[in-house]
């Protein structure tokens, strides 16, 4: 056949598709017409392209295997180009991955679309602007028509500059709006829409301010919202009247009219609020709106059902909520309760912007509390299954979980199983900061921790934390370990794994959490001596007690760890023999301004004086009791408490120290009384009343009162007889003064010790809401 053609295919360039998961192959087709003898007679060339779509490509795809398959099935790609195909597929895979993780853009209200009343049977012309302005001086229908024609011009940005030069037109529009807005909703909506077109560009905001359109819009919104309330009242009255008369005609007629009015009013509110939102770009203008109660107007509008209007209102509130004053205004009214009704909703943009507003408000603990009382906790938990809204919902839940009052409430939702599943689904990838932070907060509650440990929960957590060396996951495990109860015994299986991390050169934050977890394991059956020996932890603990040897957080965890293992008699002896007690005293001197360090070191002494061997070391070989006496009157109540308990044990087993401790307590109480008496402001005209109202300062010498004299055995009898021992005591300098105070200060104990006090007892302040824990610490 003379029309037979021979085709040759020549491969060309190879690239990725710009938007799809596909490869694009460029190639040439060379067609030659063959003659009767089979010789070429005529040839032509044509450039073509082939698209190879890769629907199965995802983050888990084996790129090498897929590349081989593509080359095998597409004859246009030479096998020699296999590496190039692999590279392009890898690019596609990563592009897809980055696109999935790309942060969502800010939700903004949709652009205003034409609404009912804007239709025209003629085309607006910029050259006829003067004719349109003339219509603004006629009756309402003509005014509406003239304003609508100008609006059609203004919707084209190319006309705005020319309209800006026409002061007559803009002045006439502003005047008509100011004078006639109450007479026609359509007229008011159309004119505001004209100025809205200008408000879309920052350079025209001065024009709107010049004609005071913003202030006028706020007045219109306020009026329309009040009118809406009147409509609702009237509708309810009609409904009640129809029920009483068993007729529904009046109510149905009123309801139909109400819906018509509502549609027009919401169009007006939408365009007016959108104009104000554009103007609020300037914070000074926004402040003026706030002073005119914009927040209350917006919150009141949340009662509407129009999703487009609600998107705009919530977006406006979200923008305002970043300023403290606006947030406080929202806190004073039922903003959270109204927003809670919108969660969840089918309108995705509305749901997203509502959650973002709630997130801004959730930084306020009072508003967080309102969210819980508005039953948002289960609603937000259900949104964790929604990939689009998950991250924002998680952030709000995180803020709620920071409050101890609400942590336990999560146990009564599906939240904990969901977040645990999300943790395990992450594989070996790093967890989202929001997710792991949320889990850390949840684990601080005992009931939540129990749920987390159910099944293989703790096993999976430990396996993941130790494999990834993740300090945040280990912090979560540490919070779980702090709770008392049977499930604490589950940690016995992991003591070796945790201890093994301490000797290794791991990241310091990770080691801190491992130490903290071990410190929480106050389990009677745990052989701490075996753990310390097997993992050679004593040298590590001693070396890290030296001031400056590591960060303070790590040193503190070492002290707490020592306090925990010191509960074991053999461990306490081992530590004492290693010289840890002098190291603790040195650390106490270095960290005397840090209440938590002081408290935890004193707690170690408290644990050690329980055991005979370490008690003897502390009492006879160290200056620890002297430091404890000095700290006995510290401003921190927890430090005083542990000191008192430790000193009581020392006093019970050592007579000499018992006398010194008793003398110091006596001296302290007397000095307190003296200070009170010396600081008393006595009114000379009003003598101090003694006993049953008799003046303390009577006529005559105070020494004449026999009941004020003391003997070594107590008060001298009323007859005034003085025993011979009185004079002996006086000569020895041991006489107590007339009011029962010692004649000399009982400070010989300190003088004999020759020890500089660790720190002044009055050197510390302590916030009342802080708590210190002995032997273990709560989550920090």
Order of alpha helices (4+ residues) and beta strands (2+ residues): beta-beta-beta-alpha-alpha-alpha-alpha-alpha-alpha-alpha-alpha-alpha-alpha-alpha-alpha-alpha-alpha-alpha-alpha-alpha-alpha-alpha-alpha-alpha-alpha-alpha-alpha-alpha-alpha-alpha-alpha-alpha-alpha-alpha-alpha-alpha-alpha-alpha-alpha-alpha-beta-beta-beta-beta-alpha-alpha
